[in-house]
Amino acid sequence: MCNGTRRFAIASWVLVALWAAFIFFMSSNTSTGLNEGLGVFSRIYQVMKDVQASLLGPGVDVLSSIAHFCEYTVFGALLANALRCHMPLGRACVLAIVCGSLYGVTDEFHQLFVPGRMCDPLDWLVDTAGSGLGSGLAWLALGHRAPRARRDLRDGGKR
């Protein structure tokens, strides 16, 4: 389970909520002035679009899929971390994948109401894969090896 403090659990859930809001914000602002302004974000986006066009040709958009994958990788890791405060880590990681996937479905549904956007089932699969990677990374980082380490201590390190 998590480190046992209520403050840690609350902070973990606040991070999940903030990241979910960030995903929603980015999804609803993809085709607006956020990408075409004069700020640092729009300059980085334009450079990435230029590189994408030179590598893959004009009209091909993989930046959106990469952004979805990265957003949901972080979401899956944050969600697994927050859920482990309430259940075993393995179950928390599986539930994080399921919840990340379901949030991806709501994101695709919400895009039906954003001008210039459409629902893309492939994005949902990318979201689910990102949640899976994030959850897997959380599983690796948060202690799937802890039982073995305890067993090694009991055995005196012999195997």
Phi, psi and omega per residue, in radians:
M1 nan 3.115 -3.122
C2 -1.297 -3.096 -2.987
N3 -1.193 0.003 2.977
G4 1.624 -0.125 -3.121
T5 -1.590 2.447 3.132
R6 -1.158 -0.629 -3.141
R7 -1.077 -0.694 3.114
F8 -1.113 -0.761 3.134
A9 -1.099 -0.766 3.136
I10 -1.111 -0.786 3.123
A11 -1.087 -0.668 3.123
S12 -1.104 -0.768 -3.136
W13 -1.233 -0.572 3.069
V14 -1.122 -0.741 3.087
L15 -1.080 -0.712 3.097
V16 -1.063 -0.820 -3.123
A17 -1.108 -0.747 3.123
L18 -1.122 -0.706 -3.139
W19 -1.207 -0.664 3.090
A20 -1.100 -0.707 3.090
A21 -1.133 -0.677 3.096
F22 -1.081 -0.779 3.113
I23 -1.046 -0.790 3.136
F24 -1.071 -0.794 3.140
F25 -1.060 -0.840 -3.115
M26 -1.120 -0.651 3.136
S27 -1.158 -0.655 -3.095
S28 -1.497 -0.143 -3.129
N29 -2.023 0.316 -3.075
T30 -1.138 -0.721 -3.054
S31 -1.791 0.517 -3.122
T32 -1.973 -2.964 -3.113
G33 -1.131 -0.190 3.120
L34 -1.010 -0.627 -3.127
N35 -1.541 -0.320 -2.998
E36 -2.020 0.189 -3.127
G37 -1.399 -2.834 -3.114
L38 -1.832 0.081 -3.085
G39 -1.356 3.068 -3.124
V40 -1.086 -0.759 -3.119
F41 -1.032 -0.778 -3.117
S42 -1.193 -0.588 3.087
R43 -1.154 -0.774 3.110
I44 -1.074 -0.759 3.135
Y45 -1.062 -0.763 -3.141
Q46 -1.120 -0.716 3.103
V47 -1.089 -0.772 3.130
M48 -1.109 -0.674 3.093
K49 -1.130 -0.694 3.126
D50 -1.131 -0.764 3.110
V51 -1.102 -0.766 3.111
Q52 -1.049 -0.778 -3.139
A53 -1.142 -0.652 -3.140
S54 -1.266 -0.556 -3.132
L55 -1.457 -0.717 -2.994
L56 -1.972 -0.128 -3.122
G57 1.670 2.807 -3.127
P58 -1.217 2.597 3.087
G59 1.553 -0.160 3.123
V60 -1.634 2.268 -3.115
D61 -2.163 1.731 3.028
V62 -1.824 -0.196 3.133
L63 -1.048 -0.690 3.133
S64 -1.079 -0.781 3.140
S65 -1.166 -0.692 3.106
I66 -1.128 -0.732 3.119
A67 -1.098 -0.778 3.097
H68 -1.030 -0.813 -3.110
F69 -1.049 -0.800 -3.138
C70 -1.150 -0.765 3.130
E71 -1.042 -0.764 -3.086
Y72 -1.390 -0.377 3.008
T73 -1.141 -0.813 3.091
V74 -1.122 -0.733 3.141
F75 -1.055 -0.781 3.129
G76 -1.089 -0.715 3.128
A77 -1.180 -0.788 3.118
L78 -1.105 -0.715 -3.132
L79 -1.172 -0.743 3.096
A80 -1.079 -0.713 3.127
N81 -1.097 -0.753 -3.136
A82 -1.219 -0.705 -3.111
L83 -1.197 -0.483 -3.109
R84 -1.180 -0.223 3.056
C85 -1.269 -0.234 -3.034
H86 -2.131 -0.119 -3.077
M87 -2.791 2.950 3.086
P88 -1.046 2.657 -3.047
L89 -1.015 -0.770 -3.124
G90 -1.039 -0.820 3.120
R91 -1.135 -0.679 3.122
A92 -1.082 -0.692 -3.139
C93 -1.177 -0.731 3.107
V94 -1.137 -0.770 3.132
L95 -1.129 -0.588 3.095
A96 -1.112 -0.666 3.092
I97 -1.134 -0.810 -3.126
V98 -1.097 -0.823 -3.136
C99 -1.142 -0.692 3.081
G100 -1.089 -0.715 3.105
S101 -1.125 -0.764 3.127
L102 -1.152 -0.642 3.072
Y103 -1.148 -0.615 3.058
G104 -1.082 -0.656 3.080
V105 -1.105 -0.782 3.141
T106 -1.135 -0.594 3.100
D107 -1.116 -0.756 3.121
E108 -1.154 -0.696 3.104
F109 -1.119 -0.735 -3.130
H110 -1.106 -0.536 -3.117
Q111 -1.209 -0.300 3.058
L112 -1.090 -0.429 -3.073
F113 -1.786 0.088 3.114
V114 -1.730 2.120 3.140
P115 -0.991 2.342 3.115
G116 1.472 -0.002 -3.142
R117 -2.028 2.833 3.051
M118 -2.514 2.849 3.121
C119 -1.332 2.301 -3.132
D120 -2.275 1.877 -3.130
P121 -1.032 -0.468 3.093
L122 -1.111 -0.638 3.079
D123 -1.067 -0.656 3.116
W124 -1.094 -0.707 3.099
L125 -1.146 -0.679 3.088
V126 -1.119 -0.718 3.096
D127 -1.056 -0.775 -3.131
T128 -1.139 -0.736 3.108
A129 -1.122 -0.704 3.097
G130 -1.104 -0.745 3.089
S131 -1.087 -0.682 3.109
G132 -1.107 -0.764 3.118
L133 -1.132 -0.795 3.134
G134 -1.067 -0.740 3.103
S135 -1.132 -0.718 3.095
G136 -1.113 -0.710 3.087
L137 -1.132 -0.672 3.087
A138 -1.114 -0.723 3.126
W139 -1.065 -0.743 3.108
L140 -1.150 -0.738 -3.055
A141 -1.358 -0.501 -2.978
L142 -1.724 0.072 2.919
G143 2.118 0.614 3.039
H144 -1.157 -0.295 -3.139
R145 -1.588 -0.127 -3.084
A146 -0.997 -0.785 3.121
P147 -1.052 -0.667 3.133
R148 -1.142 -0.727 3.134
A149 -1.083 -0.720 3.102
R150 -1.142 -0.703 3.128
R151 -1.120 -0.698 3.119
D152 -1.108 -0.642 3.110
L153 -1.152 -0.688 3.129
R154 -1.194 -0.647 -3.124
D155 -1.407 -0.120 -3.074
G156 1.333 0.337 3.110
G157 1.412 0.178 -3.115
K158 -1.601 2.325 3.082
R159 -2.844 nan nan
